[in-house]
């Protein structure tokens, strides 16, 4: 008995030691190490709610919300009146959109502590979700009265105001709040969402710059800030930010392709091409290949091929197949037929369903008038990868050029269903409809897209072109007016 008691004390002492280590590690923000320490403490003594709360806290900080919820629940099981556990479980439930579950924690929380701020904030979110706007407004008033310096009450009131059909008043409320509390991060995020829903370009641009200043390491805000600077005529600041991104994120495929797009928007065409080439020379091969694809799409396949020439003599392998495919695209655009055929053969010998190899082979067959071969290769890619927009467009184009109206209509319909936001597909479909003298169908198709994508310039441009070709002055005028509003 004494031995068992001594062993128990030893475990608790060791657990206390790991917990103390956790406290020190948390104080210096060493979160992975803190997570390991408190996990060991809990393993040695899993009957102490305090340890479970600490474990949950660090789990949430390393973005493992599901594990944090389990740990908070364990603390609550051990101590059903634990306010911290109830607060955090309510917050995590709302964050996950589990509003019914949130109520299970909010009700006892507010019973134990009627003015608990976390309880009020989460109950406000639940009321909003249930569309009980009057209740939500009362809760917002209570939060603001109790904590006038807290943003959540104002954000809740602004959301209620917006959903009540007064979006301008909602924005004005948050703009005032931002002036009163410029250090707050939640208000500008909410404002950005409201500006976007309103289509307020000036507001979006202002807030993009504000959010980048607050979160300089967040690439999304940096890219938005570049676009904002450019739209505002502040191109020197836009260029400086692009260069900074290029240096910090040279290995990121998504960021570097976005940067290339920004150069294309900001610079003259020759300058943009030079910028993209210079960028590509400083990036890893997989990023270089993606930038080469952009150059090819811009009508500069020779520059793309030069960037990727290092890959030409190498056999196709797992490590270089995507780069080889990008090189093949450049060869196709350059009409270097013999080299291209060898590269297509190598790609398909390595992988018989390589999408780039099949689509290039389909394009060559289409140019020869071999519609069956072209449709077979393009169809394989469409069947294998429903997300390949290039393949869907090519298959529809093949049927259209073949003069097979039934299959072309079917292919265009299926492609537009899979890619409803694609202006490239819209353009190809409406041109085909016009070529078949299906004027009303072309006009209706373009009109439907433009009206459902009212902030998209290319949609209105295509609508204008269709209307002009159709000789419809009224819809052409409507499209021109919409384009002017977007300029």
matplotlib code that plots the C-alpha trace (Angstrom):
import matplotlib.pyplot as plt

x = [0.0, 2.8, 4.7, 1.6, 1.1, 4.8, 4.5, 1.4, 3.2, 6.2, 4.0, 2.3, 5.7, 6.9, 3.7, 4.2, 7.7, 6.5, 3.8, 6.4, 8.5, 5.4, 4.8, 8.4, 8.1, 4.8, 6.3, 8.8, 6.2, 7.9, 4.6, 5.7, 7.9, 5.2, 2.8, 5.2, 5.7, 2.1, 1.2, 3.6, 2.2, -1.3, -0.2, 1.3, -1.7, -4.9, -7.2, -6.2, -8.5, -5.8, -3.5, -6.2, -6.9, -3.3, -3.1, -6.2, -4.8, -1.6, -3.4, -5.6, -2.5, -1.0, -4.3, -5.5, -9.0, -10.5, -7.9, -8.3, -12.1, -11.5, -9.1, -11.5, -14.3, -12.0, -11.5, -15.2, -15.9, -13.6, -15.0, -18.5, -18.6, -15.3, -15.9, -12.8, -13.7, -17.3, -16.1, -13.7, -16.0, -18.7, -16.2, -14.8, -18.3, -19.3, -16.0, -16.8, -20.4, -21.8, -24.4, -26.6, -23.6, -22.6, -25.9, -25.1, -22.1, -23.6, -26.7, -24.8, -22.1, -24.5, -26.3, -23.0, -21.9, -24.7, -22.5, -19.7, -18.4, -17.5, -21.0, -22.6, -20.5, -21.2, -24.9, -24.9, -23.5, -26.1, -28.9, -27.6, -27.4, -31.0, -32.0, -33.2, -32.1, -33.9, -32.3, -28.9, -29.3, -30.0, -26.9, -24.8, -26.0, -25.2, -21.6, -21.0, -22.4, -20.2, -17.1, -17.2, -13.6, -14.3, -14.8, -17.1, -20.2, -19.8, -19.1, -22.3, -24.3, -22.9, -23.8, -27.3, -27.5, -26.2, -28.7, -31.5, -30.9, -28.7, -25.2, -24.0, -25.0, -23.2, -20.0, -20.2, -20.5, -17.3, -15.4, -16.1, -15.0, -11.8, -11.0, -11.7, -9.6, -7.0, -5.0, -7.9, -7.4, -11.0, -12.7, -10.7, -11.3, -15.0, -14.9, -13.1, -15.9, -18.5, -16.8, -16.5, -20.2, -21.0, -18.6, -17.0, -13.7, -12.3, -13.1, -11.5, -8.3, -8.0, -8.6, -6.1, -3.4, -4.5, -4.6, -1.1, 0.3, -1.2, -0.2, 3.0, 3.8, 0.4, 0.9, -2.8, -2.9, 0.4, -1.0, -4.2, -2.2, -0.2, -3.4, -4.7, -1.6, -1.7, -5.4, -4.7, -1.8, 0.8, 2.9, 6.2, 4.8, 3.3, 6.7, 8.5, 6.1, 6.3, 10.1, 9.8, 7.5, 9.7, 12.7, 10.8, 8.6, 10.7, 10.0, 6.3, 4.5, 1.3, 2.9, 5.4, 2.6, 0.6, 3.6, 4.0, 0.4, 1.0, 3.9, 1.7, -0.9, 1.5, 4.2, 4.2, 4.2, 7.9, 8.8, 6.5, 8.1, 11.6, 10.5, 9.0, 12.1, 14.3, 12.1, 12.1, 15.9, 16.0, 13.3, 13.4, 12.7, 9.1, 8.4, 10.4, 8.3, 5.1, 6.5, 7.6, 3.9, 2.9, 5.4, 4.1, 0.5, 1.7, 3.1, 6.7, 7.4, 11.0, 11.8, 10.0, 12.0, 15.3, 14.4, 13.7, 16.3, 18.3, 15.6, 15.6, 18.3, 17.2, 14.9, 11.4, 11.2, 9.0, 11.1, 10.9, 7.7, 5.9, 9.0, 9.2, 5.5, 6.1, 9.0, 6.7, 4.1, 6.8, 7.9, 4.3, 3.9, 7.2, 6.1, 9.4, 7.6, 10.3, 11.5, 7.9, 6.9, 9.9, 9.0, 5.3, 6.4, 8.7, 6.0, 3.5, 6.0, 6.6, 2.9, 0.4, -2.3, 0.0, -2.5, -0.1, 1.2, -2.4, -3.6, -0.7, -1.1, -4.8, -4.0, -1.6, -4.3, -6.9, -4.6, -4.3, -8.1, -8.0, -11.0, -11.5, -7.9, -8.1, -11.4, -10.1, -7.0, -8.9, -11.7, -9.3, -8.1, -11.6, -12.6, -9.6, -9.6, -12.9, -11.0, -9.0, -10.5, -8.1, -9.2, -12.9, -12.5, -10.4, -12.9, -15.7, -13.6, -12.8, -16.5, -17.2, -14.5, -15.7, -19.2, -20.8, -23.4, -24.9, -21.6, -20.3, -23.4, -23.2, -19.4, -19.9, -22.8, -20.9, -17.8, -19.7, -21.4, -18.0, -16.5, -19.3, -17.0, -14.7, -14.7, -12.6, -15.3, -18.0, -16.1, -15.6, -19.2, -20.8, -18.5, -19.5, -23.2, -22.9, -21.1, -24.1, -26.5, -27.9, -28.0, -30.6, -28.9, -25.5, -27.0, -28.9, -25.9, -23.6, -26.3, -26.8, -23.1, -22.6, -25.6, -24.5, -20.8, -21.6, -18.2, -16.3, -15.0, -14.4, -18.0, -19.4, -16.8, -17.9, -21.6, -20.8, -19.1, -21.9, -24.5, -22.5, -22.1, -25.8, -26.7, -28.5, -27.9, -29.8, -27.8, -24.5, -25.3, -26.0, -22.7, -20.8, -22.4, -21.4, -17.9, -17.6, -18.8, -16.0, -13.2]
y = [0.0, 2.4, 1.5, 2.2, 5.6, 6.5, 5.6, 7.7, 10.7, 10.1, 10.3, 13.5, 15.1, 14.2, 15.6, 18.8, 19.0, 18.7, 21.2, 23.7, 23.1, 23.8, 27.1, 28.2, 27.1, 28.9, 32.1, 32.2, 31.0, 27.6, 26.0, 22.6, 22.0, 23.2, 20.8, 17.9, 18.8, 19.2, 16.0, 14.1, 15.8, 14.7, 11.2, 10.9, 12.5, 12.7, 13.6, 17.2, 19.6, 22.4, 20.2, 19.4, 23.2, 23.9, 21.1, 22.4, 26.0, 25.0, 22.6, 25.5, 27.7, 25.2, 25.1, 21.7, 22.8, 19.3, 18.1, 21.2, 20.6, 17.1, 18.3, 21.1, 18.5, 16.3, 19.2, 19.8, 16.2, 16.4, 19.7, 20.4, 24.0, 25.0, 28.4, 28.3, 25.0, 26.1, 29.4, 27.7, 24.9, 27.4, 29.4, 26.3, 25.1, 28.4, 28.6, 25.2, 26.2, 23.7, 26.1, 23.5, 22.1, 25.6, 26.0, 23.1, 25.0, 28.6, 27.8, 26.5, 29.1, 32.0, 30.3, 30.2, 33.6, 35.6, 38.4, 36.2, 37.9, 34.7, 33.4, 36.6, 36.7, 33.1, 33.4, 36.4, 34.2, 31.6, 34.1, 35.4, 31.9, 31.3, 34.6, 35.9, 39.5, 41.2, 38.9, 39.4, 43.2, 42.9, 40.8, 43.2, 46.1, 44.1, 43.4, 47.0, 48.2, 45.8, 46.1, 49.2, 48.7, 45.2, 44.9, 41.9, 43.8, 46.4, 43.6, 41.8, 45.0, 45.7, 42.2, 42.6, 46.0, 44.6, 41.6, 44.1, 45.7, 48.6, 47.7, 51.3, 51.9, 48.7, 49.8, 53.3, 51.7, 49.7, 52.5, 54.6, 51.7, 51.3, 55.0, 54.6, 51.4, 51.3, 48.6, 46.0, 43.3, 41.9, 45.1, 45.6, 41.9, 42.3, 45.6, 43.9, 41.2, 43.9, 45.9, 42.8, 42.0, 45.6, 45.6, 48.7, 48.8, 51.9, 50.3, 47.0, 48.7, 50.8, 47.8, 45.6, 48.1, 48.3, 44.5, 44.1, 46.6, 44.6, 41.2, 41.8, 38.1, 37.1, 36.6, 36.9, 40.4, 41.3, 40.3, 42.2, 45.3, 45.2, 45.2, 48.0, 50.1, 49.6, 50.5, 53.6, 54.7, 54.0, 51.7, 52.4, 51.0, 48.1, 47.3, 47.5, 45.0, 42.6, 42.6, 41.9, 39.0, 37.6, 37.5, 36.1, 33.5, 32.4, 28.7, 29.1, 28.1, 29.8, 33.1, 33.2, 32.6, 35.3, 37.6, 36.9, 37.9, 41.1, 42.0, 41.4, 43.8, 46.5, 46.7, 47.2, 43.8, 43.8, 44.9, 42.3, 39.5, 40.6, 40.7, 37.2, 35.8, 37.4, 36.0, 32.5, 32.3, 32.6, 30.0, 26.2, 24.1, 23.4, 27.1, 27.9, 25.5, 27.3, 30.7, 29.3, 28.2, 31.8, 33.1, 30.6, 31.8, 35.3, 34.5, 34.2, 30.4, 31.1, 32.7, 29.8, 27.2, 28.9, 28.8, 25.1, 24.0, 22.3, 19.6, 18.7, 16.0, 14.4, 11.3, 11.8, 10.9, 11.3, 14.3, 16.2, 15.1, 18.4, 20.4, 18.2, 18.9, 22.7, 22.4, 20.4, 23.2, 25.7, 23.5, 23.2, 27.0, 27.3, 24.7, 22.7, 19.6, 16.9, 17.8, 18.1, 14.7, 13.1, 14.9, 13.8, 10.2, 10.4, 11.8, 9.1, 6.3, 7.3, 7.8, 6.7, 9.1, 12.1, 14.9, 17.3, 14.7, 13.6, 17.1, 18.1, 15.0, 15.8, 19.3, 17.9, 15.5, 18.3, 20.3, 17.3, 17.0, 13.6, 14.4, 10.9, 10.7, 14.2, 13.5, 10.2, 11.8, 14.8, 12.6, 10.5, 13.5, 14.8, 11.4, 11.1, 14.7, 16.5, 19.6, 20.0, 23.0, 23.0, 19.4, 20.2, 23.3, 21.3, 18.5, 20.9, 22.7, 19.5, 18.6, 22.2, 22.1, 18.7, 20.2, 17.8, 20.1, 17.5, 16.5, 20.1, 21.3, 18.5, 19.1, 22.9, 22.3, 19.8, 22.0, 25.1, 23.1, 22.0, 25.5, 28.0, 30.9, 30.4, 33.3, 31.3, 28.6, 31.3, 33.0, 29.8, 28.7, 32.0, 32.2, 28.7, 29.5, 32.6, 30.7, 28.3, 31.3, 30.5, 34.2, 34.3, 31.4, 33.1, 36.4, 34.7, 32.7, 35.7, 37.8, 35.1, 35.0, 38.8, 39.3, 36.5, 37.7, 41.4, 42.4, 40.5, 42.7, 39.9, 38.6, 42.0, 42.3, 39.0, 40.1, 43.3, 41.5, 39.0, 41.8, 43.8, 40.8, 40.1, 43.7, 44.1, 47.8, 47.7, 44.9, 46.2, 49.6, 47.8, 45.9, 49.1, 50.9, 48.0, 48.0, 51.8, 51.2, 48.6, 50.8]
z = [0.0, 0.9, -2.2, -4.4, -2.6, -3.2, -6.9, -7.2, -5.6, -7.9, -11.0, -9.8, -9.0, -12.5, -14.0, -12.0, -13.4, -17.0, -16.3, -15.0, -18.1, -20.2, -18.4, -19.2, -22.8, -23.3, -21.8, -24.7, -27.3, -27.9, -28.7, -30.1, -27.1, -24.8, -26.4, -25.9, -22.2, -21.2, -23.1, -20.9, -17.8, -18.7, -19.5, -16.0, -14.3, -16.3, -13.3, -13.0, -15.0, -14.9, -17.0, -19.6, -19.9, -20.6, -23.1, -24.9, -25.0, -26.8, -29.1, -30.2, -30.6, -33.0, -35.0, -33.8, -32.8, -32.8, -30.3, -28.2, -28.0, -26.8, -24.1, -23.0, -22.8, -20.6, -18.3, -18.2, -17.4, -14.4, -13.3, -14.7, -13.5, -15.0, -16.6, -18.9, -20.4, -21.0, -22.6, -24.9, -25.9, -26.8, -28.9, -30.7, -31.4, -33.0, -34.9, -36.4, -37.2, -34.7, -33.3, -31.6, -29.8, -28.8, -27.0, -24.8, -23.4, -23.5, -21.4, -18.3, -18.8, -18.6, -15.7, -13.8, -14.9, -16.5, -17.9, -19.2, -22.3, -24.2, -23.4, -24.7, -27.8, -28.7, -27.9, -30.3, -33.0, -32.3, -32.5, -35.8, -37.1, -36.0, -37.6, -34.2, -35.0, -32.2, -29.7, -31.4, -31.1, -27.4, -26.9, -28.9, -26.7, -23.6, -24.9, -25.8, -22.5, -20.5, -22.7, -24.8, -25.9, -27.3, -31.0, -30.9, -29.9, -32.7, -35.2, -34.1, -34.4, -37.8, -39.1, -37.8, -39.5, -42.8, -42.8, -42.0, -45.4, -44.4, -45.5, -45.8, -42.1, -41.1, -42.9, -41.4, -37.9, -38.4, -40.1, -37.0, -34.8, -36.7, -36.2, -32.5, -32.2, -35.0, -33.4, -33.6, -36.2, -36.4, -37.5, -40.7, -41.6, -41.2, -43.1, -46.0, -46.2, -46.2, -48.9, -51.0, -50.6, -51.6, -54.6, -53.1, -54.9, -53.2, -49.8, -50.8, -51.9, -48.7, -46.5, -48.5, -47.7, -44.0, -43.6, -45.3, -42.8, -39.9, -41.3, -43.4, -43.5, -44.8, -48.6, -49.4, -48.0, -49.7, -53.1, -52.5, -51.4, -54.7, -56.7, -54.6, -55.0, -58.8, -59.0, -57.0, -59.3, -56.7, -58.9, -57.2, -53.9, -55.9, -57.5, -54.2, -52.6, -55.6, -55.3, -51.6, -52.2, -55.0, -52.6, -49.6, -51.5, -54.4, -53.7, -53.5, -56.8, -56.0, -54.9, -57.8, -60.4, -58.7, -58.8, -62.6, -63.0, -61.1, -63.3, -66.3, -64.9, -63.8, -66.5, -70.2, -72.0, -72.9, -69.3, -67.8, -69.9, -68.9, -65.2, -65.4, -67.1, -64.5, -61.8, -63.3, -63.3, -59.5, -58.7, -58.2, -61.4, -60.6, -60.2, -63.3, -65.3, -64.2, -65.1, -68.4, -69.0, -68.4, -70.9, -73.5, -72.8, -73.3, -76.8, -75.7, -76.2, -77.3, -73.9, -72.1, -74.1, -73.3, -69.6, -69.8, -72.3, -69.5, -69.3, -73.0, -73.0, -69.7, -69.8, -68.4, -64.7, -61.7, -60.6, -63.9, -65.8, -65.1, -66.3, -69.4, -70.1, -69.8, -72.3, -74.7, -74.5, -75.5, -78.4, -79.7, -79.7, -81.5, -84.1, -83.5, -84.8, -84.7, -81.2, -80.0, -81.3, -79.6, -76.3, -76.6, -77.3, -74.2, -72.0, -73.1, -72.9, -69.2, -68.5, -71.1, -69.8, -69.2, -69.8, -71.5, -73.8, -74.8, -75.3, -77.4, -79.5, -79.8, -81.0, -83.7, -84.8, -84.9, -87.2, -89.5, -89.6, -87.7, -85.6, -84.2, -82.9, -81.5, -79.7, -78.3, -76.7, -75.4, -74.2, -72.1, -70.3, -69.7, -68.3, -66.1, -64.7, -64.5, -63.2, -66.5, -68.1, -71.1, -72.0, -71.7, -74.0, -76.5, -76.7, -77.4, -80.0, -81.8, -82.2, -83.2, -86.0, -87.0, -87.6, -85.2, -83.7, -81.4, -79.8, -79.7, -77.9, -75.4, -74.8, -74.4, -72.1, -69.9, -69.9, -68.9, -66.2, -64.8, -65.2, -64.8, -64.1, -67.2, -69.6, -72.0, -72.3, -72.6, -75.4, -77.3, -76.9, -77.9, -81.0, -82.0, -81.5, -83.6, -86.3, -86.4, -86.7, -83.2, -82.4, -79.6, -77.8, -78.0, -76.7, -73.9, -72.9, -72.7, -70.9, -68.3, -67.5, -67.4, -65.1, -62.7, -62.8, -62.7, -61.4, -64.1, -66.9, -69.4, -69.1, -70.1, -72.8, -74.3, -73.9, -75.7, -78.6, -79.0, -79.0, -81.5, -83.8, -83.4, -84.2, -80.9, -80.0, -76.7, -75.1, -76.6, -74.9, -71.6, -71.8, -72.6, -69.6, -67.3, -68.6, -68.0, -64.4, -63.8, -65.3]

ax = plt.figure().add_subplot(projection="3d")
ax.plot(x, y, z, "-o")
ax.set_aspect("equal")
plt.show()
